[in-house]
Amino acid sequence: TRDENILEDSIFQYIRENRCDNDFNLNTMSDQLSMNRNYLARLIKEKTGKTFNDYVNHQRVQLAKELLKDHALTVEAISHRVGFAYAHYFIMRLSQTVAVPACRQARIRRQSKTI
């Protein structure tokens, strides 16, 4: 129905607006939207085929892929900018999402360790 579409739009807009906050999680989102946590998680899973965390991390990685084109930014800076608290977790999620050659992964890891 129309009301359901409006609700879904507001949920996914809220995710887009808050995905870069590394404290962003399902509990805070459900509190902010005054929605049941389980209902919200189920709705996101139904619409995306992904769990809340997988969907948010996917959205973060998509944004990071754009930021990686700017060679002035370090991997650590990008990981924090898109909402990952730890660069090594960001690298793991990135390599699961896109094909990153092994030599590039090694360079990324070295770069993130120097900071």
N, C-alpha and C positions, 0 to 999 in steps of 0.2 A: 504494500500500500504506500501511499504518498508519505504518511507519517513515518513509516519504517525507513523509507529512502532518506528522509530528512535526518533521522536519527543516525543512520549509517554514515551519511555525509559528514555530520558533525563529529562522529567518532574518528573517522579517518583524517579529517582536518585537524583535530586535536593531536593526533599522533604526528602528523607532519609538522605542526607548530612546536611540539615538545620533544621530538626524537633526539635532538642534540643535547639535551640535558642528561648528564650521566646519572642523575638520580631518578630519571623517569622510569616508572614501573607500573605494572598493572594495578597495584594497590592505590597509588597516588592518583592514577587516572580514574579509577572507579570512584574514589572519594570526590574528586573534582567534578565529575559528571553526575554524581549522586546515582550511580548505577551499581547493581549487584556485580561483584567481581567475577563470579562464575558465568553469569549471563554474558557479560562483556567478553570474556575469554572465548566462550562458545560462539558468539556472533563473529568475532574476528576470525576464528578458525573456519567457520562456515563460508565466509566471504573470501578468504585468501588461501585457504588450504594449509595455513601455517599457524603455529602457536603464536601467542602474543610476542614472546621474546624473539622467536625466529623472524616474525614479520618486522618488528622494530629494527633488529639487527640487519635485516635485508635492506630496509630503507636507509639505514646509516651507511651501509657499504655502497649503495647506489650514489649517495651524496659524496662519499669519500672518493669514488672513482673519478668524479669530476674534479675534485680538489687535487688529486694526484697528478693531474695535468700541469699544475703550477709547481714547477721544480724548485721554487723558492721555499716552499713549505716542507718541513720535515715530516716524516711519518708520525712521529710522536705528536707534533702539533695537529696534524690532520686527525689522528685518532681521538684526541681530546676535543677537537672542534666538532666532530660528528657524534660525540656522546659516549665513546669508549673510555673507560677509566684507565685501562692498561693497553699499551701499544702492542704487546705480544698477543693479547686476545684479539685485538683488531686485525693483526697480521694473519692469525689463524682463520678468522671469519672471512677476511678478504680472499685468502687462498682457497677457501671452500667455495667461494662464489665465482671467482674468475680464475682463468688459467694464468698463473704467475710463474714464469720460468724459474727454475731452481737458482740460477745465478742472480736473478733479480730479488728473489726471496732472501738470499744470503746478504745482499747489499742492504735490503730494507732492515733486516735484523741488526746488522752492524750499525746502521745509521741510528736505529732506535736505542741501541745500547750506549751510544756516545752521549746521549742527552740525559 
